[in-house]
Amino acid sequence: MDREEQSAALLAPSPEFLATVPVFPLIPAIKKDIVKTIDSALSWDQLTASDINFSIVRPIVLKYAKLTNMAVVYACLVNRAYFLEESENDLAYAGVMLSRATLCEILAMKLLSHFASNHITLVAVLTTSWSPLAGASPEVVEQVKQLLGSNANVNDAQSALEVAISTQAKHFIASPVSQKVVTDIYTGRIVFSTATTRSMLADNYKPRAITIYDCRDAPFLDHYRLRVPKYGAMLEFLNFACLLFTFVLCLSNKNPQQLNFWETVFIVFAAAFALEEYTASNEHGWIIYIANMWNVFDSSFVVIFLCYIVMRIKGLSSGDLATSEMAFDVLSCGACILFPRLAFFAISNNVVVLSLRVMIAEFLFFMAIACCCFSGLLFTLWTLGQGTWSIRGIAWLMVEIWFGNSYLSFQQAESFHPVLGPILMTTFAALSNTLLLTILISILSNTVARIDANATQEHLFQFAISTIEGVQADALFSYQPPFNLVAFAILKPASYLVTPRTLHSMNVLLIKITTLPILVVIGAYERYFADGQSLRESSRDAAHTIFNSLPRQIKNMPLLEALVGSTSSNLYEAIFDVDLGPGADLFNESDDEDFPQLRSVASHDTMTSAAAGVRRRPSRTSLPARSPQRNERSPHESPRLRPLSALDLGVSSAEVSSGGRSPLARFFAHVDPPPPPPPSGHVEASVRRMETMLDDLRELPVHRLKDEMRELQERQARIEQLLLTLTRGMRSSDTSTNRRN
């Protein structure tokens, strides 16, 4: 840990300071500005365009950036959640509400960048659990309680990252600033703890401020490292592999009459797995928990296990072997979830895997609509074939026809009705096998294409979800299954009897006893084998020394170069680290003064540098002659706006390397303080420079200045007319598109 990081850690905001930050005043203020600004439906590309950015977004960002309130990002995301809810309730203005929600996300992204200079403050902005009523008056709090009811929890705090996940703010989460914080949390470089009120087993005795982790200052057996998401993902893979191993042994040695050893072991591991999943859903809420598509698989297996255990207990208690056999049959269906779940650990970043959840959701939605549509046909066939076919038989026949067994529709058609039966079954076979399956394939293909276009954003979104889930405040997450069952059985009753200090001591002791080998491995890795540690660096230096000592013929072997890497990058890096002498410059300083510079905006510094460049030039360039018809426009001329040049703005650019500026630009140019008196040898040059400046001042008549001001007013009017025309065109195109849709 260098001195810069140590100083940053000392400046970390304390929990007491974060508790005093006013949050509530920001929420209605941001809502008021958003509602006043956006009154039409705009897309993401339109809201991020340069004109909207400089005219709408930038003033709002600067307004709230001046407050230096660390909860402003959270307040923007809370407003996004409000507008998304309003878009679902008020369908007439759904487009406007979605545009306002999108603007809230853009404001959150831009306001977050104002805290990026201090990494500790940036982490606090995103990870602090803010209460939305912090800073509100007692009257407001009482009104909120009356609206929500007496049993509502008004102190339900959430962090900005959690609100971003729940509102699907994928652009915000995928931004580089947010991902920097998420990556540091995932690797354990940033250490923080949050107090929680929804934990199964809360241990809030020692809340820790946000710090940068240094293994040299931490104890060797640091039980807090078990909550690092990077290590938690590895331990989760091992626990899942153990669960799958016991699952296979349980079904391979099943005994419907009584419990055996492997079934007992599986029940213990599965119960520990179910407790871990329930704790995770209870920690962050069901919305954030289910946003991770892997949790859908995990919760599905928990449901299968619960069905199995209920049926198994019923079968053993009543001696019904058929119920016990059925319990094992239900449990065997869990293999459809466990085996793919373990494989997905290795290919979690694949595009198909990322789009799997959306594809399943759209498939189920489409199948539900199809079932509702064909329920009428099912009733018709049951009415026609009453006495011959049952509803179950007709439904199974339709399922077979739906999935491609079309010859049954022609074989069994006349059994319903000699005339209507073939017509109905042929129509159903044509619709199911030709039309609807083609539509389903098209929907799934478009889903994959859409996810593929935003694969990186979707991956970063899922990565943020898994990272936030990994930072668990619940004490049970420090225990590995099945020891979390033991900890829950011991510490949960003790939490009602002992003091928080005693509970914390018991918790730490039990964690170190049950996870001692894991803590030893983590401590040794972070001190000797992690990035930046002495053993790894010395091994790397030794390997480079051995490689550099090899003959050139061996070092240039393709296989060895592919394993070690090319030395060209090292050569290029060394070139830029060389300290150049004073005689290495190819050009004089006077040559750099006339070098064109690319400017993004005509700022005050730009005008200053341009004016200074004019003063430094010893000779004066005359202004080109202005045509008298320049301000006049032919009635047949195109109404397009004439582009502004660097001469019009008085700004040096890469397109105009030389030439004089307009009198108006020279008149309003910033004048720097006079330079120090030159030496005696340059007195004549100074006199000539003063004469040149006086000549420039003489070329500023009043009528030319009036022409310049009139021309600027006309340009402004044309710009306003062009923007009005473009806005009307976009509205008319959107209206026609909506009508066609």
N, C-alpha and C positions, 0 to 999 in steps of 0.2 A: 504493500500500500504506500504510494508516494505521498509527498507532503500536500499536494493539491487535493487528493482524495481525503486526507485526514482533515484538512481545513473544511472541506465540504461536509464531512460527517459532523464536525462540530457545529455547523450552521443548520443542521437538520431541524425542522420545526418540531417542537415538543407536542405531546398529546394535549397538554393544557392550552397551548396556543391554538391548535386546530379546533378545539372545542369552542373557542370564542369567535370563530370566523362566522360572520352573518351570511346565511344562505338564503333565507326566505325573501329578503328584499330584491334579490337578483331575479327570482323566478317571474314575478308579475312584470318587472321592468323589461325583461327580454321579451316576454309575450307581447307587451304593448308595442315595442318597436317592430317585432316581426309582423304583427297584424297590420300595423300602419304602413309597412313597407310592401308586403306581398299581397296583392289582391287578384292575381290571375295565375292560372296553372302554367308552371314552367318546369322544364326537365332539368336533369343534373347538368347537362352540357350548357344549357342556357344560363343557369345560375352561376356556373364557373367561368363564363365568358369574360373577356377582359372589360367590356363596357359595364356589365352588371357588377363585376368585382370592384371597379374603381368608383362607381356611382352609388352602390348600395351596400355591398359587403364590407368594404374597407372602412367607411365611416363608422359603422356599428362596431367593428372590431376595435378601432382606435378608441371609441367611446368607453367600452368596457375594459380595455387593457389599461387605461389610466387608473382604474380602481385598484389594480394589483390584488384582487380578491382571488384566493386560491380555489374557491368553490364555483367560479364562473363557468368552467367547463361542465361541471356537474349540473348547473342550472340550465345550460343550453340543452343538455341531453334530457333533462326532465321535461322541458318544453317540447322536445321532439316526441317524447312518449305521449304527451297531452295531445299534440296535433295528430299523431297516428290514431289515437283513440277517437278523436273527433272525425277523422276521415271515414271511420267505420260506422259511426252513428249518424252522420249527416252526409248522405250519398250525393246530395245536390251540389255540395261544395267539396267533394272528396279530392278533386284535383288540386284545388287551392290549398287544402289542408296538407296534402302530401308535399306540395311545394314548400310550404312553411316548415314542415318537418325536415325536409332536405336542407333548407337554409340553416336550420338549427344545427345540423350535423356539420355543415361547412363552417359556421361560426365556431363550433367547438374545436374543429381542426386548426383553425387559424389562431384562436386564442390560446390553444395548447402550445403553439410554437413560441409564444411570448415567455413561457416558463422554461424553455429548453436550455437556457444559459446555465442554470443551476440544476444539476442532475437530481440531487436530493429533493429539491422543491418539485421538480417534474414528477418524481415518483409519488410524492405526497399528494399532488393534485389528482393523480389517477387512482391511487389505492386507498385514500382516506375514506372511511365510511361517513358520509355526510348525512345529517338529519335535515330533511326539507323544511322543517319548522324552526331551525336554529336562527335566532335573531328576530323571530316574529313576536309581536305584542301578545300579552295574555288574552286580549279580546279575540285576536285572530285564532289563537290556539283553541279557545273555547268554541268558536264558530266551526272550526274543523272537526272538533269532537262531536258537536251536535249533528253535523252532516254525516259523519261516518258511523255514529252510534256510540254508545257507552263502552262497548266491549272492544272497540277498535284500538289498534296499537299505533299511536301517532309518532312514536319514536323509532319507527322502522327505518334504519339507516342503510344506505347502499353506497358503494363506491362508483366513481365515474365509469370504470371499466365494466362493472356489473350492469349499469344502466345501458351502456352502449351495446352489450351483448343482448340484453332483453329487448332492445328496440331495433336490433338488426342493423346497427350503424357500422356496416362493413368497411366503408371508405375510411371512417375515423379509426377503426381498429387496425386497418392495413397501412395506415400512414407510417412513415419511417420513425417519427417521434414516438408514437405509441408502441411500435414494435421494438424499439430500443428498450423501453421499460419492461415490456413483456418478456423479452429475451433475458434481461438481467434477473428478472424474478424467476424465470425457468431454470437458469443455471445456478441460482443461489447467490449471485453476487450482491443482490440487494436483500437485506434482512429486515423484516418488519412483522409486527403482530397486530391483530385486530381483536378487540373485545366483541364477543358475540353473545346474543341472548337466545339463539335458537339451536344451540348445540345440545347433543345428547349428554355430553360430559364436558362442561365448561371449566377451563382452568385459566382464569384471568388474573391470577395473583401478581404476575410480573409482566405488565405490558411493556413492550420494547419499542423504542423509537426507531425511525428509519435510519439504518446505518449501512455502510459498505462493508461487506464481510471480509475479514482478514483472518486466515487460519492461524497466524502466529499469535494473535491476541485471544483466540477462542480456545476453550478446553479441548483436549484430544477426543474425549467421548462427549461430543456435543449432540444431545438428543434433539435439538432444534433442526439439525440437518436432515432428519427424517421427513420433515415437511417440505423439503426442496422438491419442486415438481420434477426435476431431472432424475433424481434418485427415486422418487415415487413412481415414475413411469417404469423404471427397471424392476422395482420390487413388485409392481402390479403385474408385470409380465410373468415373473416367477410364481406369484400366487395363483395366477390364472392357469399356469401350466400344472401346478399341483392340484388344482380343482379338477382340471380335465383328466389328469392321471387317476385320481380317486374315482371319478365318474365312470371311467372305462372299467376299472377293477370292480366297482359296485355292480354294474350290469353284467359283467362276465361271471361273477360269483353270486348271483342273486338266489335267494332262498325265500319263496313266498310264505313259508311257515313261521320263520323266525328271523331275527336280525343276526347278521354275521359281523365279522370284524371289519371288512372293507365297506360294508354298507354303513356301519357306525361312523367310520372315519369320514366317509363322504358326507354324511349328514352334518357332522361337526364343521367341515370345511364349507359346505354350502350355507349353513346357518351363519357362519362368520362372514361369508361373502354377502349374504342378504343384509346383515347388519351394517356392513360397510356401505352398501349402496343406499340403504335407507338414511344413514347418517349424512351421506353426501347430498342427497336430495333435500334433507332437512336443513342443511347448512346454508346453502345459497338459494333455496327455493326451487320449486318444480320447473319453472320456466327456464332458468339457466341450466338446470340439470338435464332436461330433455332436449336442450339446444344442441348438445353433443350427441351425434348420431350413434356413437358406441354405447352410450347409456341406454339407448332404445333396445339394443341386443341384451344388455345386462339386466335391465328390468324385465324383459320378456322371459329370460331364464329364471329369474326370481319367482315370477308367476307360475311357471311350470313346476319349480321346486315346491312351492307352497301347495299346489294341487296334489303333487305326489305325496307330500308328507301327511296331508289330511286323509287321503285315501289309504295310505299305508297304516296310519294309526287306527282308522276305522276297521280295516281288514284284520289287523292283529288283535284288536280288542274283541271283535265279534267272531273271530275264527273263520271269516269268509275268504277263501283262497281266491275266488274270482275277483274280489275287490283288490286284493294284493297284486294279482297279476295285472289288473288294469292300472294300478299305480305304477308298476314298472314299465308298462307300455307308454303311459304318459311321460314318464321320466326319460325314456329313450328318445322322445321328440326333442329333448334338449340338446342332443348331438347336432341337430341342424343349426344350432346357435353357437355352441361352444367351439366346434372345429373351425368355422369361418372366423369367429371372433379372435381366435389365437393367430390365424393366418393374417388377419388385418393389421396386427401389430407391426408386421414387416413391410406392408405396402400401404400404409395409411395415407401417403401423399399422392397416390395414384388418382388420376382424374376420374376414372370410373368409380372408385371407392368414394371419392368426394361427392359424386352425383348420385350415389346409390340411394341415399335417404330421400332425396327429392323424387327420384324415379319411383321408389316404392310408394311414396305418398300420392303421386299422380296416378299410379297404377290402381291403387285401392279406390281412389276417388272415381276414376273412370269405370271400374268394375261395379261400384255401388250404383252409379247412374244407369249402367246397362242392366243391372238386376231390377232396378225400379221400372225401367222401360219394358222389359220382357216379363214382368210379373203379370201383366194383362194377358199375354199369350199363354202363360202357365194356367191361368184361370180358365181361359177359353178351351184349352186342350183337356183340362180336367172336366169341364162341363160336357164336352163332346164325347170323351171316353169314359164317362161315369159308369162304374160297374166293371170296367175292364182295366183301367189304370188308376193307380193311387197318386196322390200329389208327390210323394217321395220318388216314385218311379218316373214320373214325368220330369221332375226337376233333375234327376240324375241323367235322363236321356238328353235333356237340353244342355247339360254341362258337357256331355260327350260330344254333341254336335258342335258346341261352341269351340272346343279345342281341337276340331279337325276331323272328327269321325262322321263325315257327311253322309256315308252310305246308309246310316241308320235312319236319317230323315226320309229317305225314299223307301226303305224297307218297312218301317213302322207307320208310315203316313196313313195308309188306308184303315189301320186298326182304330183310328180316332173317328174318321168320317170318310165315306167313299169319295166325296167331292171336295169338301172343305179341308180335309186332312192333308192331302198332297199340296194344296195351295199354301196352307199355313206353314207346313214344315219346309217346303222349298223356299218360301220367303225368309224364314228364320235362318236357314242354312246360308242363303245368299248374304243376308245382312251380317251374320256373325263371322263367317269365314272370309268375306270379301271386303265389306265396308268397314265394320267396326274394328277388326284387327289391323287393317291398314291405318285407320286413324290412331289407334293405340301405338303402333310402331312409329308413326310420325311424331306423336307427342313425346315419346321417350327419346327419339333422335334429337328433337329440338331441345329437350332438357339437357342431354349430354353436350350438345353444341354450346348452349348457353353457359353451362358450368365450365366447359373447356375454355371459353373466352375469358372467364373470370376465375380461372383455376387458382392462380396465386392469391387472389383476394379471399377466396373461399378457404384455402389452406391456412392462411394467416388468421382467419376468423375462428376456425376450429382449433388452431394452436393456442389462441388467446383463451378460448373456453377451457381447454384442458389445463392451461397454466393457472387460471383463476381457481379451478376446481382443486388443483394440487396444493394451493396455499390454504390449507384448512386450519381453522382455529380450534376445531374440536380436538380434544385430547385423544380420542379413540383412533385418530388417523396416524398416530405415532406407533401404534401397535400393528403387527402383522398378523393376519389370520393364521391360526384360530385364537391367538392370544388376545385379540380384541374382545372376545367373549368373556375371557377371564377378567380383563380389566373392567369391562362393563359390570360384571357380577360383583366385583370388589369395590370399585370406586364410586359407582352410582349410589349405592346405599350410604357409603361413607360421606358423600357430598352433603347429605342432610344432617350429619351428626358432628363432623369435625369442622375446624376453622379453615378458611381458604389457604392459609400458610401450610397447615398440616396436609391438606389435600394435595397441594402442589408438591410437597416433599414426597408423599406416597406415590404420586404420579411419576415423578422423575426417577425414583428408585425402581419402580416396576418397569418403566421403559428400558432402563439400562440393564436390568436383569434379563428381560425377554429378548432384547435386540442387541446384545453385547457383540456377537460376531459381525453384525452389519455395521455397527458404529466403529469398530476397529478397522474394517475395510474402508469405510468412507474417510476416516481420519488419516489413514496411511496414503490413500489416493490423493487427497487434497494437499498433503504436505510434501509429497515426493514425486507424484506422477501427473499432476494436473498441469495445465498451461501456466508457464511462468515460474515453475518450481525449479529448484537448483538441480535436482537429480535429472529431470527431463532435459533441462537446458545443457547440462554438462554432457549427457549422452548424445545430444544432438550436435554439440560442438565437436565431440570426439568422432562422430560419424562423418562430419564434414572434413575434419582434418585427415582422416583416413582416405576419403574420396579424393581430396586435393593432392595427396601424395602419390596417387596412382599415375601410371604413364598415360600420356595423352591418347594413345591408341585404345586403351581400356576404357578411359572416361568417355570417349566418343562412341562407344558401342551403343546401338539403338536400344537394346534391352535395358542396359544399366542407366542410360539417360532417361528412359521412360520411368524407371523406378525412383531415381533420385531427383530428376528434374533438370531442366536446362540451366546452364550457368549464365545465360544471356541476361536474365532478369536481375541477377546479382550485379552484373557489370553495369547495367543501366542505372541501378540504384546507387552504385558507387560513384558514377559520373556526377550525379546531382548532389552528392555529399562533399565533393571536392571544393576546397576554399580557393576561389579564383583570385589571382593577383590583380594589382591596379592596372596593369597593362593589357589585360585580356579583353577589354571592351573594344568592339569593332567600330563603334560610332561615337561621335562626340555628344555631349549633353545637349548642344544646340540643335542636333538633328532630331532628337526626341520631342522637341517642343512642337514641331509641325506635324508630328505623326498623328493620323486620324484615330479617334477614340469612339467606341460604340457606347452610346448612352441609351438607357431604357426610358427615362423620363426626363423632362426639362426641369430638374430640381434646382435648388438654390446653389448647390455645389457645382452643378453643370454650368450654370450661367457664370459663376465666378471663374471657373477654369477657362471657359471660352473667352471671357473678357481679359483674363490674364494672358492668354495665348496671343491675343491681338496686341496687347501692350508690349509683349516681348519681341514681336516681329519688327525688325528695323525698317522695313519698307511697307508702304500702304498700297493695298489693292483697291482700285476704284470699283465702285458699285456699277453693275451692268445697267445699261440704259433701259428704262422701263417704257414699254409700249403704251401709247395712250389708249388703245382699245383693250387693255388687259382687264379692266373692271367691267367692261361691257360684254354682254352675252347675247349671242344670236338667238332668235326664237327657234331656230332649227337645231340648236346645240343640245347635246345630251345633258340632262340635269344631274349627272353624276358629280360627286364632290371631287374637287381638284385636290390631289394629295399635297400635304404641307411639306415643304422642303426644309433643309437645315438653314437656308437663308431666311426663310420666313420666321423660324422659331428662334434664331440666334443661338443655336446649339450646335456644337461640333459633332459630327457623326462620321461613321465609316463610309458613307456614301459621298460625302462632300469633304474633300481633303484640303481645299484652299478656297479662297474667295472672300470678299467682304461681306459684312453683315448689313442688315437693313438699318436705316437711321433710328427707327423705333427701338430695335433691339439694343443698339448702342446707347440710346438715351436712357433705357431702363436697366442697363447692365450694372452689376454690382461693382463698386469701386473699392479696391483694396487699399489699405493704408500705404502711404508713400514708402518706397524702398529706402534703405540707408543711402547716404550720399556716396556717389561713385568716387573712385580715385581721380586724381588730377588729370591722368592721361585720357580719361573718357569724358571730359567735360563737353567737348564738341559733339560727341555722339548723343549726350543727354540733351543738349540744346536742340539738335535736329529732331530728337524724339518729341520734345515739347512742341516744336513747330508743327510736326505731323498731327499731334493731338488737337492743336488749335485749328488746323485746317479741317479736321473732322467735325469739330464743333460748329464751324462756319457753314457746313453743309447740312444743317438741320433747320430749314425754313418751316414756317408754321403751316403752310398749305400742304407740304409733303407729309408732315405729321398728321394732318387731318385726313389725308388720303389713306394713310396706313390704318388709322383708327376706323375709318369707314369700311375699309376692306376686311378688317377683323370682324366687324359687326355683321357684314354680309356672310362671311364664312360661318359664323355662329348660327345665323338664321338658316343657312343651307344644311348645317349639321343637324339642327333640331328638326327640320322638315324631313331629312333622310331617316332619322331615327323614328319619327312618327309614321312614315311610310312603311318601314321595316316592321314596326310593331303591328300595324294594321294587317300587313301581309301574313305575319305569323299567326295572328288571331284568326284570320279568314281561312288559312290552310289547316289550322287545328280544328276549326268548326267543320270544314268539309270532310276532314278525315274522320271526325266523330260521327258525322252523318252517314258516311259510307260504312263505318263499322256498325 
